[in-house]
Amino acid sequence: MKLIDSTFEQKLELPVLLLVLLLPILMAIVASAVSTIYLVLFVLGILFYVKNSSVKLTLEERRVLIGFAIVFLIYFLGMINSDDIYNGFKKLGKFSYFLLSAPIFFLFKYYQQSILKAFYIGTVLSGFTLLIYLLLNKGSTGAYHSIMYGDFSMLIVGINILLSLLINTNKSYKVLLALSALCALSASLIVGAKGSWVALPLLFLIFLYLLVTQKQLRFKVIAIFVGMILATVVTINVFPNKTIDRFNTVIANATQFIENENDNKQQQSGSASERFIFWTASINTVKKYPFFGSGSGDFRLELRRFTKEYPQYNVIADHYGTAHNIFFEWLALFGIVGFLALIISVFLLPLKFFLQIIKNNPEKLWTGLIGVWIILSSMIFGLTETWIVRSAPNGVYMFFVLLLMALGINNKNTST
């Protein structure tokens, strides 16, 4: 029986490695890649656990996985409190990524050593792929919405830079990682996802941490920082209409919104002003339903109620179904109770896990810092986009968090 189980585990290893390799490469250029890969990993995880239930979870790992399952439960219970059960049920499947996390984590934990190389290759190819796809297609049309494309690109920027600085590998591969990160940075700028740019100061804070704690890396950190500045300058000069012009438009739109608010005038359309309207509608909903919110569903219903009550904001019409902000929308739909559960389950518990790695396991510092980058940058993305109600970003977030959790532990149960 032991021989049969061992043979099964060996056969399972190759598809797992292939999927880990492919997800970073395909996540932004093939619209169904994330959901398909995540589902296949879940099925493989179930098969693995049926054959081999020897992979045990620590208390910290159980807490994180239970927290993820709670997110699904919150959304499900919110349907009971909703006036929009139909749309709430349609979006329920998007939260299955949290519910299905445990079997995938078992896989990653068991195949930890062999997965590492697939992860390295996938991320280094990802940065180049993101930029090449944009240039060949003259934009992200045909893949994901530009906001998602920019967010995914920025995730790769941080992942590859931290890998190039911290992993123990040959110089040529580190150079490739750095170049891949710069390509991903250019892709994020070109696609015009302005919300993703806000995550750059977070990366600079991580650089500052490394400058203080890792003195041997000072020259490399400074060199990469200079490279990022140069890549940004070059990209802006080559694509001014997609970068600096869009940024200036947002500033002008935000300024106009504030002026109209002060003068009590009708608001105008624009990416910034529309987001301010969404957030104002969210706050208005929270005031009415402070503890448990208005219930899960399509935020469009709340926007309709709000613009009917305040006609000066009806420029948004009926085109939008989210608040373009995770935190405001979750407060509106699930109240203070649901909001706190979201923050703790999705962000704080895994963040604590990675901070413990940084503190207690210097050899796995790279996994801890990249994990912190994934979580905090995703929170920053959530300031201007409700990514948690979309399948692809949920899958990307869960994939990287689960994988880095598995790679950050000293695991004896490996496939070798």
Secondary structure, DSSP 4 states (H G I P E B T S, - for coil): -HHHHHHHHHHHHHHHHHHHHHHHHHTTTSTTHHHHHHHHHHHHHHHHHHH-------HHHHHHHHHHHHHHHHHHHHGGG-S-HHHHHHHHGGGHHHHTHHHHHHHHHHTHHHHHHHHHHHHHHHHHHHHHHHHHHTSSTTSS-HHHHHHHHHHHHHHHHHHHHHS---HHHHHHHHHHHHHHHHHHHHTT-HHHHTTHHHHHHHHHHHHHH-GGGHHHHHHHHHHHHHHHHHHHHH-TTTTHHHHHHHHHHHHHHHHHHHHTPPP--SHHHHHHHHHHHHHHHHHHSTTT-S-SS-THHHHHHHHHH-GGGGGGTT---S-S-HHHHHHHHHHHHHHHHHIIIIIIHHHHHHHHHHHH-GGGHHHHHHHHHHHHHHHHHTTT--GGGSHHHHHHHHHHHHHHHHHTS--S----
